[in-house]
Amino acid sequence: LDEQVSEAEANLKDALLNVPNTPHPTVPDGKDDQDNVELRKWGEPTSFDFEPKAHWDIGEDLDILDFERAAKLSGTRFTVYKGLGARLERSVINFMLNLHTEEHGFTEILPPFMVGRAAMTGTGQLPKFEDDMFYVPAKDHFLIPTAEVPVTNIYRDVILDEKQLPVKNCAYTQCFRREAGSYGKDVRGLNRLHEFSKVELVRIDKPEHSKQSHQEMLDHVEGLLKKLELPYRILRLCGGDMSFTAALCFDFEVYSEAQKRWLEVSSVSNFDTYQANRLKCRYRTAEKKTELCHTLNGSALALPRIVAALLENNQTPEGIRIPKALVPYCGFDMID
């Protein structure tokens, strides 16, 4: 019967890997983003005494974003950052990394941008979402869709000591997404790219402390947006709009007056034991018992829409005003 048992176990494993996480009791019922619950807003949309431009027009006028040449190099949904545009992108990354490491106690990680199947399976991208990933057949690897994948997988098949928790890591990476099925105005400019920069927060904690960890991460993201002087709102996602792996998730959106809409810039999720179970990420208690960890992650922040919001919300007749918090990193206070 060994052959039948092996086949049954393989089928069971495949079935279990395709079962999503169970939503936390506080998650609202709902089918899509129309059923998300707005918790609060901060700041007022920028008021202009002229017709504001969208970031793709600003980028072209100031010669800091070049979508045409990016399309020549790589096709649609890519961009080339030029001159002060490239420096602004780099400055925002450094600003976010320094804030998390120096003020919030995170350890900076620079992981590989390609991972194997086991890593993608551990954090829940495989097997269900394989068609959404960029695949590298020569190595049977995948380009990472987020730093969550390699950073969380550092602790795959690891038993941590209770004293090591919470683990707090942050990482800058490029992220690669096929974005199949997205179309229309939502994909113009920097709104939805195949490749983009992101700083990610990853925390691993004890179950009884993960609620506090989640709140601290929400506070970190909120602090970033306030320092960047961007009007934002926080949404509690409904069950139908949450990711396959999340038990509880909050989105941050910044407002674009030029585009007349909200742009998602961060999702902060608690996965409960879902990823830890797939990863076999555990910790040993003071009583020498082995328990599954809770894993959490959040964008802090995703760069393209942050750069878009900075350009659109800070435009003046003289050029683009740089928020005070970024000036020491940029070395300039205007792009003109």
Salt bridges, closest charged atoms under 4 A:
GLU38 OE1 - ARG233 NH1 3.19
ASP61 OD2 - LYS53 NZ 2.62
ASP63 OD1 - LYS82 NZ 2.74
ASP66 OD2 - ARG69 NH1 2.90
ASP66 OD2 - LYS82 NZ 3.94
GLU130 OE2 - ARG117 NH2 3.07
ASP140 OD1 - ARG117 NE 2.87
GLU162 OE2 - LYS206 NZ 3.20
GLU179 OE1 - ARG192 NH1 3.21
ASP186 OD2 - ARG192 NE 2.73
ASP186 OD1 - ARG261 NH1 3.43
GLU200 OE1 - LYS198 NZ 2.45
ASP205 OD2 - HIS209 ND1 2.49
GLU216 OE1 - ARG203 NH1 2.72
GLU222 OE1 - ARG40 NH2 2.65
GLU229 OE1 - ARG321 NH1 3.28
GLU253 OE1 - ARG233 NE 2.73
GLU257 OE2 - LYS260 NZ 2.43
ASP272 OD1 - HIS294 NE2 3.61
GLU312 OE2 - HIS55 ND1 2.77
